[in-house]
Every structure is written in C-alpha cells, then in structure tokens.
C-alpha cells in the first residue's frame, strides 16, 4: 500500500477517516497474505505453486482496490 496510516491521521477526512482506516487495514492484510503465498511458491510442489500464485494475484488485486478507495477519500478532502 502506498498510503501510510500517518497520512490518514494528518489528513482532514473527518468521518471518512474510519472508512479509510478500515480500507487501509484490508489492503495491508491482503499484501501480507500475498507475501505468504509468494513464499509458499518457493517451498512447495508445482500444484501448490500454481495455487499460491493465484492467491498472490488475488490479494494484490484486493490491495489495489483498497488503495483506490483510500485515494478517492483523500481526493475529496483535497478538493
């Protein structure tokens, strides 16, 4: 995630802070799962590598969606 919690704290999101904070948590968790899936690809057999590769891709997609949501929240404040 390119956004850090400190950025949310420094912004003037008001009530939107709660949504942005929870979205940030979702994105960070997705990135952690993707990292674990990447590590599993290096350790296991071919089927496990394919499965872990899919999980890694899905988690990065979730993290990207979470980041886009935070970006929209921050754009509203800056506008």
PyMOL commands that set and color helices and strands:
alter all, ss='L'
color gray80, all
select helices_A, chain A and resi 5-10+16-43+46-78
alter helices_A, ss='H'
color red, helices_A
deselect
rebuild
show_as cartoon
